[in-house]
């Protein structure tokens, strides 16, 4: 009869050292292609069309179109910038496709982005005539009589 071998868990200092090393490795890998993608592409989500600047730039992620995070061509042809929400949505679509037994790759059925929700806002405002589609009160200091 074999006896079970019990490995001792590493102490807190060793766990902290390993976690720190793992985080550093992940950060180095991400910064490599992320920084290149941010230099190559406008800081706009390819899914929803929102622009990201300043501190919010951290919410913009690099999505690998073919699903392979190791495929990082210098021209960025396998990347698109997506906000956190659109990136999660892309991966959820892949998970759903796998559950249904469908294609497991992003290239199988690429769906277009949702577009800019404000794309036709100017036309709507112009159609309203006075720039106030709700027909509310004029701005303070203006008389509409």
N, C-alpha and C positions, 0 to 999 in steps of 0.2 A: 504494500500500500504506500502510495506516494504521499509525502507530506507537503502541505501548502507552504509556499515560500512567501513570506510577508516582507515587502519592501517598506523601508521606513520612508515616510514622507519627508521631503526637504523642510528644513526649518524656515522660519519667516524671512530671514535674511536671504537665503538662497532663492526662495520663491520671488522675493522682490527683485533680486538681481536678474533672474530669468525673465520676469515680466518686463522689466525695464529694457532688456536687450531685445525682446520681441517687439515692443512698441517702437524702439529705435529703427529696427529693420523694416517694419511696416511703413513708418514715416519716410524713410529714405526711398523705399520703392515707390510710394505714392508721389512724393515730391518730384521724382525724376520725370515721369510722364505728365503729371499734373501741371507742373511749371511750364513744360513745353507746350501743352495744350492751351494754357492760359496765354502764352505768347502768340500762338498761332491763330486762335479763334476769338471773335468778339465775346465779351462776357455776357452772353445772352443764352438763356435756356433754350435748347433746340426743341423742347417739348411744349412749353407754355409761352415762350417768347418774353419772359420777364428778364429785365436787365439787372445785373448784380454789380455793385460797386462797394468800395470801402470794406467795412467789417462783414457785410453780408456776402462778400465774395467767397467766404468759406462755405456757403450753402450751395455753391456751384461745384458739381462733381464731374469726373471724367467717366463716361460710359463707353465700354468697349463694344462696338457694334456686333462683332462676331462672338462675343461672350468670353473671349480668351484674354485674360488680363496680362498674359505674357506677350501678346502680339502688339508691339508698340513701334510701328514703323515711324521713321523720322519725319515723314510728311504729315503724320496725324490722320491718315486715311481710315484708321480703324476706331477713331474716337469721335465722340460728340459730347458737348458740355450739356449737362442736365442738372436742374435743381434737385435737391434732396427728394422732393415729392415725386417728380417725374422719373427720377432714377429708380426709386422704389417701385413705381408703377410699371416700368419696363421689366424689372425682374419678376414682379408678380405675374405679368403676362406670360413669361417663360415658364414659371412654376405651374400656372393654370394649364398651359399647353401640354406640359409633361404629364400632368394628372389626367388629362383627357386622352393621352396617348398620341398627341399631335407632335408637330415639329418641335424640337428642343432648341433650335438655334434662332437667334434674333433675325437672321437674314431670310428665314423661310417665309415670313409674312410681315414685312415691315409696315407698320401703320404710320401714317403721317402724324406730325405733332398736332396738338390741339389748336394751335394757332394763337393769335393775339386776341384776347377777348375785347379789346378796345379798338380793333382794326377799323370798324365802320362807325365809330363814335362821332367823328367830324361830320359825316353825312347825315347822321341822325340829328345832330345839333343844328345843322344848316336847314334841314327839312322843317324843324320846329320854328324856324324863322328868326327868333330873337335870341337864340343860344340858350334858352331856358325851356327844355322839353316838358318840364312839369308845370309850366305856366305860373310859377310862383311870383312873389312880390319882387319888384325891381331892387337892385342893390341900394344900399343906404346912400342918400344924397342924390339919387336919380329920380326924376319924375316921369312916369310913363303915360301921362295924360295927353 
